[in-house]
Amino acid sequence: MDTGTHFVMGLALGAIATLDPVVGNDIITTEAVVVGTLLGSQAPDIDTVLKLKNNAAYIRNHRGITHSIPAVFLWPIIITLVVYLFSSDSNFLHLWIWTFVAVILHVFVDIFNAYGTQALRPFSNKWLALGLINTFDPFIFAVHIPGFILWSYFDLNPGYTFLIIYGVIILYYIARFIEQRKIFRKIHHTFDDVENITISPTMKYNKWHLAITTKNSFYVAKYDKRTLNILDEFDKVDVPDNKIMNATKQDKNLKAFLSFSPVYQWELTEHTDHYEVRFIDLRYRSKDEYYPFVAIVQLDQDLNILSSYTGWIFSEAKLRKKLNPLT
């Protein structure tokens, strides 16, 4: 989920924590727990700072180790110790419990996005991405607002208020799951040889983006108002095992791309003085029919890497500016 949604969920969890008698009957513990749940709801995304380093580091590590099983246990301990330093009269155990719940909730809801997490590390580096909820879901964010209003201005019990709201959110998740199953059935009725379906929900309830892998082809599609529309079709061609492609795979930007992208198309272009290899993530397609998430590697005639880039690019002109010194 996005930072804003994690924030309101952390605050809502702090409100639910007041139903715990140890928390609800002690204002100091209540305040400490709210701080703990807010920090716990944000801590796993601290790896966002990797954007300051480069795109490759961010792509390879975002929602990786910071969302792993060891991290889920370490974050609550670190946060609880820090908060307890400033609130030593609070109940340490219950502060830790609710902070722990906040961290678990953060990682759990991230699994339902198309981006997903590596929540099973260190046992598996597999990305868990259920593709059920958009990174920012307007309904989930908006449904918190009445709860804060009822809590702040009408003095309703915050714990029961947000329990009801979270019951509504659970029903929303179930409805999204049912809708997703309908889409999968529609795809399997349309194609006889489906090997994989990558589904990406949008901010609109009835609109979904799809990348479908069959035996011989990749299909880029959208599902809108119960209609499956095929937008593009690509031949499914394996990456060749040759000197050019093997040299390309040594590049850190391409390694990052391949570690993250499950369905892609590749292109090799030979120029007079260099080669250019492009990998295109088929999960993302803009309104102007452009695929903005790419990895580009340029090599000289001796297969030395000259320049490379991975990330989001929405025009060819901007991409060329990233590929200095050749452009």
DAFEN-V985637 format. One record per residue. N is the residue number from 1. RES is the residue in three letters. OMEGA is omega in whole degrees, 0 to 359 (none if undefined). Layout:
BEGIN
n/res/omega
N/RES/OMEGA
N/RES/OMEGA
END
This chain:
BEGIN
n/res/omega
1/MET/179
2/ASP/184
3/THR/182
4/GLY/180
5/THR/176
6/HIS/181
7/PHE/182
8/VAL/177
9/MET/177
10/GLY/179
11/LEU/178
12/ALA/178
13/LEU/175
14/GLY/178
15/ALA/178
16/ILE/181
17/ALA/180
18/THR/175
19/LEU/173
20/ASP/184
21/PRO/180
22/VAL/180
23/VAL/186
24/GLY/183
25/ASN/181
26/ASP/185
27/ILE/180
28/ILE/178
29/THR/178
30/THR/181
31/GLU/180
32/ALA/181
33/VAL/178
34/VAL/176
35/VAL/180
36/GLY/180
37/THR/177
38/LEU/179
39/LEU/180
40/GLY/180
41/SER/182
42/GLN/190
43/ALA/182
44/PRO/181
45/ASP/178
46/ILE/179
47/ASP/176
48/THR/180
49/VAL/179
50/LEU/175
51/LYS/181
52/LEU/179
53/LYS/174
54/ASN/182
55/ASN/182
56/ALA/179
57/ALA/180
58/TYR/183
59/ILE/184
60/ARG/189
61/ASN/181
62/HIS/184
63/ARG/178
64/GLY/185
65/ILE/181
66/THR/177
67/HIS/185
68/SER/180
69/ILE/177
70/PRO/181
71/ALA/180
72/VAL/178
73/PHE/183
74/LEU/182
75/TRP/180
76/PRO/180
77/ILE/181
78/ILE/183
79/ILE/180
80/THR/179
81/LEU/180
82/VAL/181
83/VAL/182
84/TYR/176
85/LEU/182
86/PHE/181
87/SER/187
88/SER/178
89/ASP/178
90/SER/179
91/ASN/186
92/PHE/184
93/LEU/183
94/HIS/172
95/LEU/179
96/TRP/182
97/ILE/185
98/TRP/173
99/THR/177
100/PHE/179
101/VAL/180
102/ALA/179
103/VAL/179
104/ILE/181
105/LEU/179
106/HIS/182
107/VAL/182
108/PHE/182
109/VAL/177
110/ASP/179
111/ILE/184
112/PHE/176
113/ASN/175
114/ALA/180
115/TYR/177
116/GLY/179
117/THR/171
118/GLN/187
119/ALA/181
120/LEU/177
121/ARG/11
122/PRO/183
123/PHE/179
124/SER/176
125/ASN/181
126/LYS/176
127/TRP/175
128/LEU/183
129/ALA/185
130/LEU/177
131/GLY/184
132/LEU/186
133/ILE/176
134/ASN/179
135/THR/169
136/PHE/179
137/ASP/184
138/PRO/182
139/PHE/182
140/ILE/179
141/PHE/187
142/ALA/184
143/VAL/176
144/HIS/187
145/ILE/177
146/PRO/179
147/GLY/179
148/PHE/178
149/ILE/180
150/LEU/179
151/TRP/188
152/SER/189
153/TYR/182
154/PHE/174
155/ASP/174
156/LEU/180
157/ASN/185
158/PRO/182
159/GLY/181
160/TYR/179
161/THR/183
162/PHE/171
163/LEU/178
164/ILE/180
165/ILE/180
166/TYR/171
167/GLY/177
168/VAL/180
169/ILE/177
170/ILE/177
171/LEU/178
172/TYR/178
173/TYR/180
174/ILE/179
175/ALA/178
176/ARG/179
177/PHE/179
178/ILE/179
179/GLU/179
180/GLN/179
181/ARG/179
182/LYS/179
183/ILE/179
184/PHE/179
185/ARG/178
186/LYS/180
187/ILE/181
188/HIS/175
189/HIS/182
190/THR/182
191/PHE/182
192/ASP/189
193/ASP/181
194/VAL/178
195/GLU/182
196/ASN/176
197/ILE/174
198/THR/186
199/ILE/181
200/SER/178
201/PRO/176
202/THR/178
203/MET/176
204/LYS/187
205/TYR/187
206/ASN/184
207/LYS/181
208/TRP/174
209/HIS/186
210/LEU/168
211/ALA/188
212/ILE/178
213/THR/174
214/THR/184
215/LYS/186
216/ASN/187
217/SER/167
218/PHE/176
219/TYR/173
220/VAL/187
221/ALA/171
222/LYS/176
223/TYR/186
224/ASP/178
225/LYS/175
226/ARG/178
227/THR/178
228/LEU/181
229/ASN/178
230/ILE/183
231/LEU/181
232/ASP/174
233/GLU/179
234/PHE/173
235/ASP/178
236/LYS/183
237/VAL/179
238/ASP/176
239/VAL/184
240/PRO/177
241/ASP/179
242/ASN/186
243/LYS/182
244/ILE/183
245/MET/178
246/ASN/176
247/ALA/179
248/THR/184
249/LYS/177
250/GLN/183
251/ASP/184
252/LYS/180
253/ASN/178
254/LEU/177
255/LYS/179
256/ALA/179
257/PHE/183
258/LEU/178
259/SER/186
260/PHE/189
261/SER/182
262/PRO/183
263/VAL/186
264/TYR/174
265/GLN/180
266/TRP/179
267/GLU/175
268/LEU/179
269/THR/179
270/GLU/177
271/HIS/182
272/THR/185
273/ASP/179
274/HIS/173
275/TYR/175
276/GLU/179
277/VAL/182
278/ARG/173
279/PHE/186
280/ILE/178
281/ASP/185
282/LEU/179
283/ARG/187
284/TYR/180
285/ARG/182
286/SER/181
287/LYS/180
288/ASP/174
289/GLU/180
290/TYR/177
291/TYR/193
292/PRO/182
293/PHE/189
294/VAL/167
295/ALA/181
296/ILE/175
297/VAL/176
298/GLN/182
299/LEU/175
300/ASP/183
301/GLN/177
302/ASP/177
303/LEU/170
304/ASN/181
305/ILE/180
306/LEU/184
307/SER/178
308/SER/180
309/TYR/168
310/THR/181
311/GLY/183
312/TRP/178
313/ILE/185
314/PHE/173
315/SER/180
316/GLU/181
317/ALA/179
318/LYS/178
319/LEU/181
320/ARG/179
321/LYS/179
322/LYS/187
323/LEU/174
324/ASN/11
325/PRO/186
326/LEU/184
327/THR/none
END
